[in-house]
């Protein structure tokens, strides 16, 4: 057992390299403080406080939260910075440092808007949460305690936090799975009655449905949060009561958005969305329609979407699905550094797996063919990759360009696209198709000053296959 410091910290106290400013909130296991690091940056410092001898299970839960937060990096999940412990005469303080979310929590927003928030925000914030929790689901982590108190605004983004009882689904043994964890009002039926089924990713989808219902109406659909009721009655309502349609309380609420919320709240898990990704995709379509409707007059005046008589929504949908990135966004390659940082001078950062990126560009079958060729026939892979790999480049050349070619590099003729197969020179930045203000240059020529390169989606497949053939590791 570990003696945990039960004394609180006061403004001005030092906890590791952080200076405490004030208390942000308290919970069952600890206190969260606003603190500043040595560089003056604000952080939320979560400390573990538990009276007497700390139970090992609680310590392990805190350690697991640290590990889970360190395993997830997503724009809609609170960012983890570091963790540690401090010894004091009164005991040990375990802490973790997180991004400070200065905006309101969704609970504060709901309480202030008792008639519900704008439908666009219901859809937008729902999508933010779905995307953030979906990032956890991709590593098989179930949050188990989604509620309005555990999501807050950071600028215009909603970020999810508090993974204190989150757990890897595969690690939930029979005893752990049957132990009821979470906040009763936001529990799915399978959390209340384990005989209904196992807890999995769809459990979080149910909780998100409850949050969206509250955002839409200002009220919980099953349990009146403003009046105390016995836990047994709350359980019965959550297990047996029917959810009333949102439009019964708010007739002008969009029917397609209502359908998404009600699907999340199905008692039968199989009737809910299979994944947060599926739910996010449908919320995106609703957002697209709502935005188009809101800007309809301006679109009409500008002639947007009116060339062939299509509504703006149809045009935007068509543009999206025709971009080749509807399933997976085009890969993004950054070349901010003086050298490519990758073996052989190829770009070192590709923010998706090689196979997913290829599949998004050329289709799963073609991707499999190209990867197989790269692994078993490097020379053939290069020839395959170079087919159709020439990008369309336009734009002015920066003053002073092109510079003198690096000795040993293969320069391209003026205005002629170069394929990513010319001889790279160690330490030189390769030509990256699609760079703003960068004309086609052979591999080995330095990149233009401050060029931020976004690879042309028609070329990236070739770049990746060439990199595979050359044995270059691309970061997934």
DARAPE-V985881 format. One record per pair of residues at least 4 apart in sequence whose ideal C-beta (glycine too) atoms are under 7 Angstrom apart, sorted by the first residue. I is the first residue (numbers start at 1). J is the second residue. Records with the same first field share a line. If there is no record, write none. Layout:
I: J  J
//
This chain:
1: 53  54  56
2: 54  59  92
3: 53  91  92
4: 48  49  50  54  91  92
5: 88  90  91  92  93
6: 49  51  90  91
7: 90
8: 31
9: 13  15  20  33
10: 20
11: 20  21  22
12: 19  20
13: 20
14: 19
15: 20  35  45  86  93  95
16: 84  86  95
17: 37  38
18: 35  36  37  43  45  97
19: 35  36
20: 33  35
21: 34  35  36
22: 33  34
23: 31  33
24: 32  33  34  44
25: 32
26: 31
29: 48  50  58  62  164
30: 46  47  48  49
31: 47  49
32: 44  45  46
33: 45  47
34: 42  44  100
35: 43  45
36: 40  41  42
37: 41  43
42: 100
43: 81  97  98  100
44: 98  99  100
45: 95  97
46: 95  96  98
47: 93  94  95
48: 62  94
50: 54  58
54: 58  59
56: 60
57: 61
58: 62
59: 63
60: 64
61: 65  164  165
62: 66  94
63: 67
64: 68
65: 69  163  164
66: 70  83  96
67: 71
68: 72  141  163  166
69: 80  163
70: 80
71: 139
72: 77  135  136  139
74: 131  132  135
75: 157
76: 128  129  131  132  157  158  159  160
77: 132  135  159  160
78: 98  99  101  159  160  161
79: 98  99
80: 96  98
81: 97  98
82: 97
83: 95  96  97
84: 95
85: 92  93  94  95
86: 93
87: 92
88: 93
101: 152  154  159
103: 152  153  154
104: 108  109  152  153
105: 148  149  151  152
106: 110  125  148  151  211  215
107: 111  148  149
108: 112
109: 113  117
110: 148  214  215  218
113: 117  218
114: 218
115: 218
116: 215  216  217  218  250
117: 121  122  215
119: 123  253  254  257  290
120: 124  287  290
121: 125
122: 126  212  215  216  257
123: 127  257  283  286  287  290
124: 128  287
125: 129  158  215
126: 130  208  212  283
127: 131  280  283  284  287
128: 132  157  158
129: 133  151  158  160  208  211
130: 134  208  276  279  280  283
131: 135  280
132: 159  160
133: 137  143  146  160  204  276
134: 138  275  276  277  280
136: 141  143  166
137: 141  201  275  276
140: 168  169  170
141: 166  167  168
142: 166  167  169  199  200  201  203  204
143: 163  166  204
144: 165  166  167  181  182  199  203
145: 150  162  165  182  183
146: 150  186  204  207  208  211
147: 183  186  207  211
148: 211  214
150: 160  161  162
151: 158  159  160
152: 159  161
153: 157  158
154: 159
165: 181  182
167: 171  172
169: 200
172: 176  177  199
173: 177
174: 178
175: 179
177: 194  198  199
178: 194
180: 191  192
182: 186  187  191
184: 231  234
185: 220  223  225  234
186: 207  210
187: 191  192  238
188: 203  206  207
189: 193  196  238  239  267
190: 194  196  197  198  199  203  269
191: 199  203
192: 235  238  239
193: 239
197: 269
199: 203
201: 205  275  276
202: 206  269  272
203: 207
204: 208
205: 209  264  272  273  276  279
206: 210  264  265  272
207: 211
208: 212  264
209: 213  261  264  265
210: 214  220  221  265
211: 215
212: 216  261
213: 217  221  246  261  265
214: 218  219  220
216: 246  250  253  261
217: 246  249  250
220: 224  225
221: 243  244  265
222: 237  238  241  243
223: 234  237  238
224: 229
229: 233  234
231: 235
232: 236
233: 237
234: 238
235: 239
236: 240
237: 241
243: 262  265
244: 248
245: 258
246: 250  253  258  261
247: 251  253  255  258
253: 257  258
254: 258  286  290
255: 259
256: 260  286
257: 261  286
258: 262
259: 263
260: 264  279  282  283  286
261: 265
263: 272  273
264: 272  273  279
266: 271  272
273: 278  279
274: 278
276: 280
277: 281
278: 282
279: 283
280: 284
281: 285
282: 286
283: 287
284: 288
285: 289
286: 290
287: 291
288: 292  313  316  317
289: 293  313
290: 294
291: 295
292: 296  311  312  313  316
295: 299
296: 300  312
297: 301
298: 302
299: 304  305  312
300: 306
304: 312
305: 310  311  312  315
310: 314  315
312: 316
313: 317
314: 318
315: 319
316: 320
317: 321
318: 322
319: 323
320: 326
321: 326
324: 360  361  457
325: 329  330  360
327: 360
328: 352  356  357  360
330: 360  457  460
331: 350  351  352  357  455  460
332: 351  454
333: 347  349  350  432  453  455
334: 349  452  453
335: 340  347  429  432  447  451  453
336: 452
337: 341
338: 429
339: 427  428  429
340: 345  346  347  348  429  430
341: 348
342: 346  347  348  472
343: 471  472  473
344: 424  470  472
345: 424  425  426  428  430  443
346: 430  467  472
347: 430  432
348: 475
349: 475
350: 357  464  474  475
352: 356  357  476
353: 357  476
354: 358  464  468  474
355: 359  367  371
356: 360
357: 361  460  464
358: 362  367  370  371  461  464
359: 363  364  367
361: 457  460  461
362: 366  367  461
363: 367
364: 368
365: 369
366: 370
367: 371
368: 372
369: 373
370: 374  381  384  385  461  465
371: 375  468
372: 376
373: 377  380  381  384
374: 378  381  465  468  469
375: 468
377: 381
378: 382  469
379: 383
380: 384
381: 385  465  468  469
382: 386  421  466  469
384: 465
385: 389  461  462  465  466
386: 419  421  462
389: 419  459  462
390: 417  419
391: 417  433  434  456  458  459
393: 417  439  440
395: 437
396: 437
397: 401  439
398: 437  448  449
401: 448
402: 441  445
403: 445  446
405: 409  411  444  445
406: 425  428  444  445
408: 423  425  444
409: 423  425  428  442  443  444  445
410: 422  423  442  444
411: 442  445
412: 416  418  440  441  442
416: 440
417: 440
418: 422  431  440  441  442
420: 430  443  462  463  466
421: 466
422: 442  443  444
423: 443  444
424: 428  430  443  444
425: 444
428: 444  446
429: 446  447
430: 443
431: 440  441  442  443  445
432: 453  455
433: 455  456  459
434: 453  454  455  456
435: 447  451  453
436: 451  452
437: 448  451
438: 447  448  451
441: 445
447: 451
455: 459  460  463
456: 460
459: 463
460: 464
461: 465
462: 466
463: 467
464: 468  474
465: 469
466: 470
467: 472  474
//
